[in-house]
């Protein structure tokens, strides 16, 4: 689509960066998901997919997509487990975010945003947890490419939630109701909450 034709249709060009996801739900007991993200403009044929990150609850994609969005369009970013997606319809779904048109205008050009994943439908029985970190930048007005929320080493500079577990750890409730903590890197379990 050329620059003048999408403007004539009342659309703006946005660059949406899918940086990473954090603390995804582990649905298999012994395996971590091979996570990828799918971004689409609701009601259009614009669909883009990130690369797959193998065996992690905290995938890092750092990929951007240029989208052509009209005033009333909304964007859906969904996270999927590649290992499960071909098994049955809806299998492999790990959560999604929907950015409605009014929120899209508020989030544009504000740096990286950490958004909570939710279910496709409120009645879905599967538990969903985690966040996706995205950036939405306008590409129509020569906006700058700097991201104030990324440090010089390329690390996220947002404040960490003190309740967040270190990478590779998972919190589970034991049969007796007590919380236990699983370390997927060492394949061990402990009762004490790990610290960063």
C-alpha positions as CSV (number, residue, x, y, z in Angstrom):
1,X,0.0,0.0,0.0
2,X,1.6,3.3,-1.0
3,X,1.8,6.2,1.4
4,X,-0.7,8.4,-0.4
5,X,-3.3,5.6,-0.9
6,X,-3.6,4.6,2.7
7,X,-4.0,8.3,3.8
8,X,-6.7,8.8,1.2
9,X,-8.6,5.9,2.8
10,X,-8.3,7.7,6.2
11,X,-5.7,5.4,7.6
12,X,-2.6,6.1,9.6
13,X,0.6,4.1,9.6
14,X,1.6,2.7,13.1
15,X,4.7,0.8,14.0
16,X,3.8,-1.8,16.7
17,X,6.7,-3.4,18.5
18,X,6.1,-6.6,20.4
19,X,9.0,-6.6,22.8
20,X,8.3,-9.6,25.1
21,X,5.9,-11.4,27.3
22,X,6.3,-12.0,31.0
23,X,5.1,-14.7,33.4
24,X,2.9,-16.7,30.9
25,X,0.7,-19.5,32.2
26,X,2.3,-23.0,32.0
27,X,-0.4,-25.4,30.8
28,X,1.8,-28.5,30.6
29,X,3.2,-30.0,33.7
30,X,6.6,-31.1,32.3
31,X,7.1,-28.7,29.3
32,X,7.4,-25.0,28.8
33,X,5.6,-23.4,25.9
34,X,7.1,-22.5,22.5
35,X,5.5,-19.0,22.5
36,X,4.8,-16.7,19.6
37,X,2.6,-13.6,19.3
38,X,0.1,-12.9,16.6
39,X,-1.0,-9.3,15.9
40,X,-4.0,-8.3,13.8
41,X,-6.2,-5.4,13.0
42,X,-9.7,-6.6,13.9
43,X,-12.0,-6.8,10.9
44,X,-9.1,-6.6,8.3
45,X,-6.8,-9.0,6.7
46,X,-3.7,-7.5,8.3
47,X,-2.2,-10.3,10.4
48,X,1.5,-10.6,11.5
49,X,3.3,-13.2,13.5
50,X,6.5,-13.1,15.6
51,X,9.1,-15.7,15.6
52,X,8.7,-18.6,18.1
53,X,10.7,-18.6,21.3
54,X,11.3,-22.1,22.5
55,X,10.7,-23.4,26.1
56,X,10.1,-20.2,28.0
57,X,7.4,-18.5,30.1
58,X,9.2,-15.2,29.4
59,X,9.7,-15.0,25.6
60,X,11.6,-12.0,24.1
61,X,10.7,-11.2,20.5
62,X,11.7,-7.5,19.9
63,X,9.9,-7.5,16.5
64,X,8.0,-4.6,14.9
65,X,5.3,-4.5,12.3
66,X,4.0,-1.5,10.3
67,X,0.2,-1.5,10.4
68,X,-2.3,0.7,8.5
69,X,-5.1,1.6,11.0
70,X,-8.3,3.6,10.5
71,X,-9.9,5.7,13.2
72,X,-12.3,3.0,14.5
73,X,-9.9,0.0,14.2
74,X,-8.7,-2.0,17.2
75,X,-5.6,-4.2,17.5
76,X,-5.5,-7.7,19.1
77,X,-2.2,-9.2,20.2
78,X,-2.6,-12.9,21.1
79,X,0.1,-15.2,22.5
80,X,0.1,-18.9,21.5
81,X,2.0,-22.1,22.3
82,X,3.4,-23.5,19.0
83,X,3.5,-27.0,20.4
84,X,-0.3,-27.1,20.9
85,X,-1.7,-24.9,18.1
86,X,-2.3,-27.7,15.6
87,X,-3.9,-30.2,18.1
88,X,-7.5,-28.7,18.1
89,X,-9.2,-25.4,17.5
90,X,-8.2,-22.9,20.1
91,X,-5.5,-25.1,21.6
92,X,-2.3,-23.4,22.5
93,X,-3.9,-20.1,23.4
94,X,-2.0,-18.3,26.2
95,X,-3.8,-15.0,26.4
96,X,-4.5,-11.8,24.4
97,X,-4.7,-8.1,24.7
98,X,-7.2,-6.0,22.8
99,X,-6.3,-2.3,22.2
100,X,-9.5,-0.5,21.3
101,X,-9.5,2.5,19.0
102,X,-9.7,5.1,21.9
103,X,-7.0,3.4,23.9
104,X,-4.8,3.2,20.7
105,X,-4.8,7.0,20.5
106,X,-3.8,7.3,24.2
107,X,-1.0,4.7,24.0
108,X,0.5,6.0,20.7
109,X,4.0,7.5,21.1
110,X,4.2,6.8,24.8
111,X,7.0,4.3,24.8
112,X,6.7,0.7,26.0
113,X,3.6,-0.4,27.8
114,X,3.2,-3.5,29.9
115,X,-0.4,-4.8,29.4
116,X,-2.1,-7.7,31.2
117,X,-3.1,-10.7,29.1
118,X,-6.8,-11.7,29.3
119,X,-9.1,-14.5,28.0
120,X,-10.7,-14.5,24.5
121,X,-14.1,-14.7,26.1
122,X,-15.0,-14.1,29.8
123,X,-16.5,-17.6,30.0
124,X,-13.3,-19.5,28.9
125,X,-12.4,-22.0,31.6
126,X,-8.6,-21.9,31.1
127,X,-6.6,-19.7,33.5
128,X,-4.7,-16.8,31.8
129,X,-1.9,-14.9,33.4
130,X,1.1,-12.7,32.3
131,X,1.8,-9.5,30.4
132,X,2.9,-8.4,27.0
133,X,5.2,-5.4,26.5
134,X,4.3,-3.4,23.4
135,X,5.1,0.0,21.9
136,X,2.9,1.8,19.4
137,X,4.6,4.6,17.4
138,X,3.1,6.8,14.7
139,X,5.1,6.5,11.5
140,X,3.2,9.3,9.6
141,X,5.0,12.4,11.1
142,X,8.7,11.4,11.1
143,X,8.5,10.5,14.8
144,X,11.7,9.6,16.5
145,X,12.7,6.0,17.1
146,X,14.0,6.4,20.6
147,X,12.5,4.3,23.3
148,X,12.9,6.0,26.7
149,X,12.0,2.8,28.5
150,X,14.9,0.8,27.1
151,X,18.4,1.3,28.7
152,X,21.7,1.4,26.7
153,X,22.1,-2.4,27.1
154,X,18.7,-3.0,25.6
155,X,17.1,-4.1,28.8
156,X,13.7,-3.1,30.0
157,X,13.9,-0.2,32.4
158,X,10.3,-0.4,33.8
159,X,10.0,-0.9,37.5
160,X,9.8,-4.6,38.5
161,X,6.8,-5.8,40.5
162,X,8.2,-6.9,43.9
163,X,5.8,-10.0,43.7
164,X,7.2,-11.1,40.4
165,X,9.2,-14.3,40.4
166,X,12.7,-14.6,38.9
167,X,12.9,-15.9,35.3
168,X,12.4,-19.6,35.1
169,X,10.4,-19.9,38.3
170,X,6.7,-20.8,38.7
171,X,4.4,-20.6,41.7
172,X,2.0,-23.5,42.3
173,X,-0.4,-24.5,45.1
174,X,0.3,-27.9,46.6
175,X,-2.4,-30.3,47.5
176,X,-2.5,-29.1,51.1
177,X,-3.0,-25.5,49.9
178,X,0.6,-24.4,50.7
179,X,2.5,-22.5,47.9
180,X,5.5,-24.2,46.4
181,X,8.0,-22.8,43.9
182,X,9.2,-24.7,40.9
183,X,12.6,-23.9,39.3
184,X,12.4,-25.0,35.7
185,X,16.1,-24.5,35.0
186,X,17.2,-26.9,37.8
187,X,14.0,-28.9,37.9
188,X,13.7,-28.5,41.6
189,X,10.9,-27.5,44.0
190,X,11.1,-25.4,47.2
191,X,8.7,-24.0,49.8
192,X,10.5,-20.6,50.3
193,X,9.7,-17.9,47.8
194,X,12.8,-17.2,45.6
195,X,14.2,-13.6,45.4
196,X,15.7,-11.7,42.5
